[in-house]
Amino acid sequence: MARKKRTSSARKALLLLTAIVVVLGGVIGLSATKLGGSASPQLALDLSGGTEMILSPKVTNGDGDISKDQLDQAVDIIRQRVDGAGVSEAEVSTQSGRNVVVSMPGTPSQETRDLIQASAQMSFRSVLMQGDGGAVPEDQRTADADLPHPNGEPQNGSDSNWITGDLQKQYEQRDCKANPGKDDQLDPDKAVVACSEDGQQKYILGPVELNGSDIKTADYSQAESGGGVSTGQWGVNITFNDHAKNVFKDVTQRLYGFYGKNQEDPKASFAIMLDGGVLQAPRAQNVIADGKAQITGDFSEDDAKGLSEQLKYGALPISFDIQSEQQISATLGTDQLQMGIIAGIIGLLLVCVYSLFQYRLLGFVTIASLLVAGVVTYEAITLLGWGVNYRLSLAGVAGLIVAIGQTADSFIVYFERIRDGLRDGRSVPSAVDHGWMRARRTIWASKGVNLLAAVVLYFVAVGNVRGFAFTLGLTAIADLMVIFWFTHPVMVMLSRTKFFGEGHKLSGLDARALGYVPLYRGAGRLRDPEDSPRARKRRSDHDEDSEDRPMTIAERRRAEALESRNKPPQDPEEQSGQNPEGADNA
């Protein structure tokens, strides 16, 4: 019954793996024919070439100087943005201590170009005045005598003392409808005039009270009403860091005071600015104490996603213009790729030759398992290339080559555990079941170490080394799938066949060839596994190390039984005269 259950479980595992392979293949075929994907893995910059862009900095503080810290920070943020857009194996570096060079595979989309260039300088300012985006007609503008005159130093971001006569004139003359252009050189410590992105509104805003660096994280989702019902609009969710959370609480508490007196008061609003333009100016309808806010507006899903990525990966200290853009050829080319593939084939052939030499026809299970692992890995890399734009570099190819040996290690551990069971006198089915229980612990530990090393290497490294780590971790997962859902089930089913189950000399499971010598004990008597050559050698080696060790009860009983079997029968006359004194005494 137990064997039938194991066979049934083996069939189910094989069907599961087959279903996974078929489904992955179907998705690849669908993406290649209907969705514009590719049926082969995407190649990285070093193997396929791509686009090189030279970014020229545009300093936002107006002094024309760019520090090394600013440039290094810009490189880190651009690299994160490029990786966040799904472009793997991109290279970002500096040139002449001023420009930034971005090299990426393929041809970048306009969205990727915009993401690289955008400074994403986000700031939060209190609204002092709000009106129609058009310029005020000259005959309706405030007379000089009526222009505001501050009565003292402003006490907070909503204080009207920020509004001077010159600022009022600038506000009335500004025509945002005709020219809604952004001003990315606004003084963060003073009140300013700004336009909404669509030019329909214009504002007088107080100084910056929070900025993009205060954002801890950002993502996007559909906005919800106060009752938790989706409004159908997309919004960007912002979480401030601990310091900014307290500042934001104080600001919303102040603005909520204006809202409570007059819900239409512009001073109840908090303008959210991006690169000098006002995205939104929502009113503070309550006090936000947890530092979590949501930007809502006329966002599409792509708009919300792009904005959240800009904010998530930080605000650049410098904005950039694309100075030049050109196509570049592969740095390594097809020759190196072919050499890497040849090296992989040679390694695979050597593993196959060793498996057939060491395990006879059992080696074909290793070969079949490697082929299945290769198919699963190929499908996974192809789908990742289509889904998240993963690119296979030469370092990734090296990871695949290394994985051949690591995958073969799992099979060797399993097969040797089976052979150990055969040497101990077990039948082939029993040796397979017992060997699997022992081998899978070792396999789990081995692959766990591989995965841990790959994860650590991926997060601490950059560039091509991350590609190597990624493929190393991916192949470790594929190896676990194959050993659990293919290799072991196949061995369970083969052990029930006559050729392998009876240990044919060409099967690789011949117990005699492995050192097992059956002992004849008479009809109907089974050989004790403790009397196997392997068990006797183990006991002998142990006895040599401890000659004075007392015998266990089991060992003493076996010794007495062996002595009684080997003792010759005594003569009857000798038996009758053995103890005359005893007879007399009787």
Beta strands, then each sheet from edge to edge (+ up, - down):
strand 1: 50-58
strand 2: 91-95
strand 3: 99-105
strand 4: 122-132
strand 5: 192-195
strand 6: 201-211
strand 7: 215-224
strand 8: 230-240
strand 9: 270-274
strand 10: 277-280
strand 11: 292-296
strand 12: 319-328
sheet 1: 2+ 3- 1+ 12-
sheet 2: 5+ 6- 4+ 9- 10+
sheet 3: 7+ 8- 11+
end
